[in-house]
Amino acid sequence: MVLGTAGGGIDGGQWQLPMPQMISSGAITNGRKVPMYILAMLSSQGNGIVASNSVKKADLGLNTKGDGTFFKTFEKEKGRKFRAAYTFPKANQDMWIRYWLAAGGVDPDKNVELLTLPAAWSLLESTRWKFYPAQLPSVAAAKALNDKVTREDLWKKAATELGVPTKDIPKGSSRGSERFFDGVVYDPTKPQAYLDSLKIKR
Protein backbone atom coordinates (compact mmCIF):
# COMPACT_ATOMS: atom_id res chain seq x y z
CA MET A 1 0.00 0.00 0.00
CA VAL A 2 2.78 2.42 0.92
CA LEU A 3 4.56 1.75 -2.40
CA GLY A 4 1.52 2.97 -4.31
CA THR A 5 0.08 1.47 -7.47
CA ALA A 6 2.77 3.03 -9.67
CA GLY A 7 5.48 1.52 -7.49
CA GLY A 8 4.06 -1.99 -7.69
CA GLY A 9 2.03 -1.75 -4.50
CA ILE A 10 -1.53 -2.87 -3.89
CA ASP A 11 -4.67 -0.82 -4.46
CA GLY A 12 -6.62 -1.94 -1.42
CA GLY A 13 -7.34 -4.82 0.86
CA GLN A 14 -8.81 -6.06 4.10
CA TRP A 15 -6.99 -4.62 7.08
CA GLN A 16 -6.76 -5.23 10.79
CA LEU A 17 -7.77 -2.15 12.73
CA PRO A 18 -6.30 0.34 13.44
CA MET A 19 -3.73 -0.08 10.64
CA PRO A 20 -5.57 2.21 8.19
CA GLN A 21 -5.51 5.00 10.77
CA MET A 22 -1.87 4.39 11.62
CA ILE A 23 -0.76 4.31 7.98
CA SER A 24 -2.74 7.48 7.24
CA SER A 25 -1.03 9.28 10.11
CA GLY A 26 2.41 7.92 9.23
CA ALA A 27 2.71 6.35 12.67
CA ILE A 28 3.89 2.97 11.34
CA THR A 29 5.33 4.07 8.00
CA ASN A 30 8.35 6.11 9.09
CA GLY A 31 6.34 9.31 8.99
CA ARG A 32 5.12 8.81 5.43
CA LYS A 33 1.40 9.57 5.44
CA VAL A 34 -0.49 7.41 2.98
CA PRO A 35 -4.20 8.34 2.71
CA MET A 36 -6.41 5.33 3.40
CA TYR A 37 -10.18 5.10 3.68
CA ILE A 38 -12.31 2.46 5.37
CA LEU A 39 -15.23 1.89 3.03
CA ALA A 40 -16.97 -0.82 5.05
CA MET A 41 -16.07 -1.76 8.59
CA LEU A 42 -17.02 -5.45 8.67
CA SER A 43 -15.99 -5.97 12.28
CA SER A 44 -13.98 -4.14 14.89
CA GLN A 45 -13.03 -7.34 16.70
CA GLY A 46 -13.11 -11.09 16.24
CA ASN A 47 -10.79 -12.37 18.92
CA GLY A 48 -11.42 -15.33 21.18
CA ILE A 49 -10.93 -15.97 24.89
CA VAL A 50 -9.12 -19.15 25.89
CA ALA A 51 -8.28 -20.71 29.26
CA SER A 52 -5.45 -22.92 30.46
CA ASN A 53 -6.02 -26.65 30.76
CA SER A 54 -5.16 -26.27 34.46
CA VAL A 55 -8.56 -24.63 35.06
CA LYS A 56 -10.51 -27.07 32.91
CA LYS A 57 -12.62 -28.19 35.87
CA ALA A 58 -14.05 -24.68 36.15
CA ASP A 59 -15.84 -25.35 32.85
CA LEU A 60 -15.44 -21.73 31.76
CA GLY A 61 -17.50 -20.72 28.79
CA LEU A 62 -19.52 -17.90 27.36
CA ASN A 63 -21.36 -17.51 30.65
CA THR A 64 -19.00 -16.99 33.59
CA LYS A 65 -21.55 -18.62 35.92
CA GLY A 66 -23.38 -15.49 36.91
CA ASP A 67 -21.54 -14.62 40.12
CA GLY A 68 -17.93 -15.29 39.17
CA THR A 69 -17.43 -17.66 42.10
CA PHE A 70 -14.53 -19.43 40.41
CA PHE A 71 -12.51 -16.25 39.96
CA LYS A 72 -13.28 -15.02 43.46
CA THR A 73 -12.21 -18.28 45.14
CA PHE A 74 -9.18 -18.79 42.89
CA GLU A 75 -7.05 -16.41 44.96
CA LYS A 76 -7.89 -18.20 48.22
CA GLU A 77 -6.96 -21.57 46.75
CA LYS A 78 -3.86 -20.54 44.78
CA GLY A 79 -2.54 -17.65 46.85
CA ARG A 80 -2.73 -15.30 43.87
CA LYS A 81 -5.33 -13.79 41.60
CA PHE A 82 -6.34 -15.47 38.35
CA ARG A 83 -4.08 -14.04 35.63
CA ALA A 84 -5.41 -13.18 32.20
CA ALA A 85 -3.65 -11.41 29.35
CA TYR A 86 -4.41 -9.48 26.20
CA THR A 87 -2.04 -8.23 23.52
CA PHE A 88 -3.00 -4.57 23.14
CA PRO A 89 -4.13 -2.20 25.94
CA LYS A 90 -7.28 -0.17 25.37
CA ALA A 91 -8.05 -2.20 22.24
CA ASN A 92 -10.64 -4.85 21.46
CA GLN A 93 -8.90 -7.64 23.35
CA ASP A 94 -8.73 -5.50 26.48
CA MET A 95 -12.34 -4.35 26.25
CA TRP A 96 -13.92 -7.72 25.49
CA ILE A 97 -12.16 -9.71 28.20
CA ARG A 98 -13.23 -7.03 30.67
CA TYR A 99 -16.80 -7.20 29.40
CA TRP A 100 -16.83 -11.00 29.56
CA LEU A 101 -15.61 -10.97 33.17
CA ALA A 102 -17.94 -8.16 34.25
CA ALA A 103 -20.93 -9.88 32.64
CA GLY A 104 -20.38 -12.72 35.10
CA GLY A 105 -20.08 -10.47 38.13
CA VAL A 106 -16.28 -10.47 38.12
CA ASP A 107 -14.63 -7.09 38.67
CA PRO A 108 -11.77 -7.06 36.15
CA ASP A 109 -9.85 -4.52 38.23
CA LYS A 110 -10.22 -6.29 41.58
CA ASN A 111 -10.95 -10.01 41.21
CA VAL A 112 -8.35 -10.90 38.56
CA GLU A 113 -4.93 -9.72 37.42
CA LEU A 114 -5.01 -8.44 33.85
CA LEU A 115 -1.70 -8.24 32.02
CA THR A 116 -0.63 -6.73 28.72
CA LEU A 117 1.55 -9.23 26.87
CA PRO A 118 2.30 -7.97 23.35
CA ALA A 119 2.89 -10.61 20.73
CA ALA A 120 6.55 -10.99 19.76
CA TRP A 121 5.88 -9.68 16.27
CA SER A 122 4.24 -6.51 17.60
CA LEU A 123 7.31 -5.70 19.70
CA LEU A 124 9.54 -6.31 16.68
CA GLU A 125 7.40 -4.21 14.35
CA SER A 126 6.96 -1.36 16.84
CA THR A 127 10.74 -1.09 17.04
CA ARG A 128 11.24 -1.50 13.31
CA TRP A 129 8.70 1.15 12.38
CA LYS A 130 9.53 3.41 15.34
CA PHE A 131 5.92 3.26 16.51
CA TYR A 132 6.26 4.69 19.99
CA PRO A 133 3.89 6.50 22.35
CA ALA A 134 3.08 10.18 21.62
CA GLN A 135 2.43 9.57 17.92
CA LEU A 136 -1.16 10.50 18.76
CA PRO A 137 -0.87 12.81 21.76
CA SER A 138 -4.53 12.93 22.78
CA VAL A 139 -7.93 11.28 22.49
CA ALA A 140 -9.07 14.25 20.41
CA ALA A 141 -6.23 13.68 17.93
CA ALA A 142 -7.07 9.97 17.70
CA LYS A 143 -10.77 10.75 17.15
CA ALA A 144 -9.96 13.30 14.45
CA LEU A 145 -7.79 10.74 12.66
CA ASN A 146 -10.47 8.05 12.94
CA ASP A 147 -13.13 10.41 11.56
CA LYS A 148 -10.84 11.30 8.66
CA VAL A 149 -10.17 7.66 7.75
CA THR A 150 -13.61 6.13 8.32
CA ARG A 151 -15.50 7.22 5.21
CA GLU A 152 -18.93 5.59 5.06
CA ASP A 153 -20.01 8.26 2.61
CA LEU A 154 -17.78 6.68 -0.03
CA TRP A 155 -19.37 3.24 0.05
CA LYS A 156 -22.85 4.77 0.17
CA LYS A 157 -22.00 6.80 -2.92
CA ALA A 158 -20.62 3.67 -4.59
CA ALA A 159 -23.77 1.72 -3.72
CA THR A 160 -25.90 4.46 -5.29
CA GLU A 161 -23.81 4.51 -8.46
CA LEU A 162 -24.09 0.72 -8.68
CA GLY A 163 -27.85 1.01 -8.63
CA VAL A 164 -28.50 -0.42 -5.17
CA PRO A 165 -32.07 0.55 -4.18
CA THR A 166 -32.19 3.44 -1.70
CA LYS A 167 -34.19 1.35 0.76
CA ASP A 168 -31.30 -1.14 0.93
CA ILE A 169 -28.66 1.47 1.76
CA PRO A 170 -28.38 2.05 5.54
CA LYS A 171 -29.25 5.59 6.59
CA GLY A 172 -26.79 5.67 9.48
CA SER A 173 -23.75 3.92 10.93
CA SER A 174 -25.60 1.68 13.35
CA ARG A 175 -27.04 -1.77 12.76
CA GLY A 176 -29.67 -0.96 15.38
CA SER A 177 -30.13 -2.57 18.78
CA GLU A 178 -27.88 -5.50 19.61
CA ARG A 179 -28.21 -8.17 22.29
CA PHE A 180 -24.89 -9.24 23.78
CA PHE A 181 -24.09 -12.77 24.96
CA ASP A 182 -25.11 -11.92 28.53
CA GLY A 183 -28.55 -10.74 27.47
CA VAL A 184 -27.80 -7.03 27.80
CA VAL A 185 -29.30 -4.98 24.99
CA TYR A 186 -27.41 -2.04 23.55
CA ASP A 187 -29.57 0.53 21.79
CA PRO A 188 -27.31 3.14 20.14
CA THR A 189 -30.11 5.71 20.45
CA LYS A 190 -30.15 5.24 24.24
CA PRO A 191 -26.52 4.87 25.36
CA GLN A 192 -27.25 5.98 28.93
CA ALA A 193 -29.75 3.16 29.41
CA TYR A 194 -27.01 0.71 28.48
CA LEU A 195 -24.54 2.31 30.89
CA ASP A 196 -27.14 2.22 33.66
CA SER A 197 -27.66 -1.51 33.08
CA LEU A 198 -24.02 -2.43 33.71
CA LYS A 199 -23.46 -4.43 36.89
CA ILE A 200 -20.02 -2.95 37.55
CA LYS A 201 -19.71 0.81 37.26
CA ARG A 202 -16.78 3.19 37.59
C-alpha positions as CSV (number, residue, x, y, z in Angstrom):
1,M,0.0,0.0,0.0
2,V,2.8,2.4,0.9
3,L,4.6,1.8,-2.4
4,G,1.5,3.0,-4.3
5,T,0.1,1.5,-7.5
6,A,2.8,3.0,-9.7
7,G,5.5,1.5,-7.5
8,G,4.1,-2.0,-7.7
9,G,2.0,-1.7,-4.5
10,I,-1.5,-2.9,-3.9
11,D,-4.7,-0.8,-4.5
12,G,-6.6,-1.9,-1.4
13,G,-7.3,-4.8,0.9
14,Q,-8.8,-6.1,4.1
15,W,-7.0,-4.6,7.1
16,Q,-6.8,-5.2,10.8
17,L,-7.8,-2.1,12.7
18,P,-6.3,0.3,13.4
19,M,-3.7,-0.1,10.6
20,P,-5.6,2.2,8.2
21,Q,-5.5,5.0,10.8
22,M,-1.9,4.4,11.6
23,I,-0.8,4.3,8.0
24,S,-2.7,7.5,7.2
25,S,-1.0,9.3,10.1
26,G,2.4,7.9,9.2
27,A,2.7,6.4,12.7
28,I,3.9,3.0,11.3
29,T,5.3,4.1,8.0
30,N,8.3,6.1,9.1
31,G,6.3,9.3,9.0
32,R,5.1,8.8,5.4
33,K,1.4,9.6,5.4
34,V,-0.5,7.4,3.0
35,P,-4.2,8.3,2.7
36,M,-6.4,5.3,3.4
37,Y,-10.2,5.1,3.7
38,I,-12.3,2.5,5.4
39,L,-15.2,1.9,3.0
40,A,-17.0,-0.8,5.0
41,M,-16.1,-1.8,8.6
42,L,-17.0,-5.4,8.7
43,S,-16.0,-6.0,12.3
44,S,-14.0,-4.1,14.9
45,Q,-13.0,-7.3,16.7
46,G,-13.1,-11.1,16.2
47,N,-10.8,-12.4,18.9
48,G,-11.4,-15.3,21.2
49,I,-10.9,-16.0,24.9
50,V,-9.1,-19.1,25.9
51,A,-8.3,-20.7,29.3
52,S,-5.4,-22.9,30.5
53,N,-6.0,-26.7,30.8
54,S,-5.2,-26.3,34.5
55,V,-8.6,-24.6,35.1
56,K,-10.5,-27.1,32.9
57,K,-12.6,-28.2,35.9
58,A,-14.1,-24.7,36.2
59,D,-15.8,-25.3,32.9
60,L,-15.4,-21.7,31.8
61,G,-17.5,-20.7,28.8
62,L,-19.5,-17.9,27.4
63,N,-21.4,-17.5,30.6
64,T,-19.0,-17.0,33.6
65,K,-21.5,-18.6,35.9
66,G,-23.4,-15.5,36.9
67,D,-21.5,-14.6,40.1
68,G,-17.9,-15.3,39.2
69,T,-17.4,-17.7,42.1
70,F,-14.5,-19.4,40.4
71,F,-12.5,-16.2,40.0
72,K,-13.3,-15.0,43.5
73,T,-12.2,-18.3,45.1
74,F,-9.2,-18.8,42.9
75,E,-7.1,-16.4,45.0
76,K,-7.9,-18.2,48.2
77,E,-7.0,-21.6,46.8
78,K,-3.9,-20.5,44.8
79,G,-2.5,-17.7,46.9
80,R,-2.7,-15.3,43.9
81,K,-5.3,-13.8,41.6
82,F,-6.3,-15.5,38.4
83,R,-4.1,-14.0,35.6
84,A,-5.4,-13.2,32.2
85,A,-3.7,-11.4,29.4
86,Y,-4.4,-9.5,26.2
87,T,-2.0,-8.2,23.5
88,F,-3.0,-4.6,23.1
89,P,-4.1,-2.2,25.9
90,K,-7.3,-0.2,25.4
91,A,-8.1,-2.2,22.2
92,N,-10.6,-4.9,21.5
93,Q,-8.9,-7.6,23.4
94,D,-8.7,-5.5,26.5
95,M,-12.3,-4.3,26.3
96,W,-13.9,-7.7,25.5
97,I,-12.2,-9.7,28.2
98,R,-13.2,-7.0,30.7
99,Y,-16.8,-7.2,29.4
100,W,-16.8,-11.0,29.6
101,L,-15.6,-11.0,33.2
102,A,-17.9,-8.2,34.3
103,A,-20.9,-9.9,32.6
104,G,-20.4,-12.7,35.1
105,G,-20.1,-10.5,38.1
106,V,-16.3,-10.5,38.1
107,D,-14.6,-7.1,38.7
108,P,-11.8,-7.1,36.1
109,D,-9.8,-4.5,38.2
110,K,-10.2,-6.3,41.6
111,N,-11.0,-10.0,41.2
112,V,-8.3,-10.9,38.6
113,E,-4.9,-9.7,37.4
114,L,-5.0,-8.4,33.9
115,L,-1.7,-8.2,32.0
116,T,-0.6,-6.7,28.7
117,L,1.5,-9.2,26.9
118,P,2.3,-8.0,23.4
119,A,2.9,-10.6,20.7
120,A,6.6,-11.0,19.8
121,W,5.9,-9.7,16.3
122,S,4.2,-6.5,17.6
123,L,7.3,-5.7,19.7
124,L,9.5,-6.3,16.7
125,E,7.4,-4.2,14.4
126,S,7.0,-1.4,16.8
127,T,10.7,-1.1,17.0
128,R,11.2,-1.5,13.3
129,W,8.7,1.2,12.4
130,K,9.5,3.4,15.3
131,F,5.9,3.3,16.5
132,Y,6.3,4.7,20.0
133,P,3.9,6.5,22.4
134,A,3.1,10.2,21.6
135,Q,2.4,9.6,17.9
136,L,-1.2,10.5,18.8
137,P,-0.9,12.8,21.8
138,S,-4.5,12.9,22.8
139,V,-7.9,11.3,22.5
140,A,-9.1,14.3,20.4
141,A,-6.2,13.7,17.9
142,A,-7.1,10.0,17.7
143,K,-10.8,10.8,17.2
144,A,-10.0,13.3,14.5
145,L,-7.8,10.7,12.7
146,N,-10.5,8.1,12.9
147,D,-13.1,10.4,11.6
148,K,-10.8,11.3,8.7
149,V,-10.2,7.7,7.7
150,T,-13.6,6.1,8.3
151,R,-15.5,7.2,5.2
152,E,-18.9,5.6,5.1
153,D,-20.0,8.3,2.6
154,L,-17.8,6.7,0.0
155,W,-19.4,3.2,0.0
156,K,-22.9,4.8,0.2
157,K,-22.0,6.8,-2.9
158,A,-20.6,3.7,-4.6
159,A,-23.8,1.7,-3.7
160,T,-25.9,4.5,-5.3
161,E,-23.8,4.5,-8.5
162,L,-24.1,0.7,-8.7
163,G,-27.9,1.0,-8.6
164,V,-28.5,-0.4,-5.2
165,P,-32.1,0.6,-4.2
166,T,-32.2,3.4,-1.7
167,K,-34.2,1.3,0.8
168,D,-31.3,-1.1,0.9
169,I,-28.7,1.5,1.8
170,P,-28.4,2.1,5.5
171,K,-29.2,5.6,6.6
172,G,-26.8,5.7,9.5
173,S,-23.7,3.9,10.9
174,S,-25.6,1.7,13.4
175,R,-27.0,-1.8,12.8
176,G,-29.7,-1.0,15.4
177,S,-30.1,-2.6,18.8
178,E,-27.9,-5.5,19.6
179,R,-28.2,-8.2,22.3
180,F,-24.9,-9.2,23.8
181,F,-24.1,-12.8,25.0
182,D,-25.1,-11.9,28.5
183,G,-28.6,-10.7,27.5
184,V,-27.8,-7.0,27.8
185,V,-29.3,-5.0,25.0
186,Y,-27.4,-2.0,23.5
187,D,-29.6,0.5,21.8
188,P,-27.3,3.1,20.1
189,T,-30.1,5.7,20.4
190,K,-30.1,5.2,24.2
191,P,-26.5,4.9,25.4
192,Q,-27.3,6.0,28.9
193,A,-29.8,3.2,29.4
194,Y,-27.0,0.7,28.5
195,L,-24.5,2.3,30.9
196,D,-27.1,2.2,33.7
197,S,-27.7,-1.5,33.1
198,L,-24.0,-2.4,33.7
199,K,-23.5,-4.4,36.9
200,I,-20.0,-3.0,37.6
201,K,-19.7,0.8,37.3
202,R,-16.8,3.2,37.6
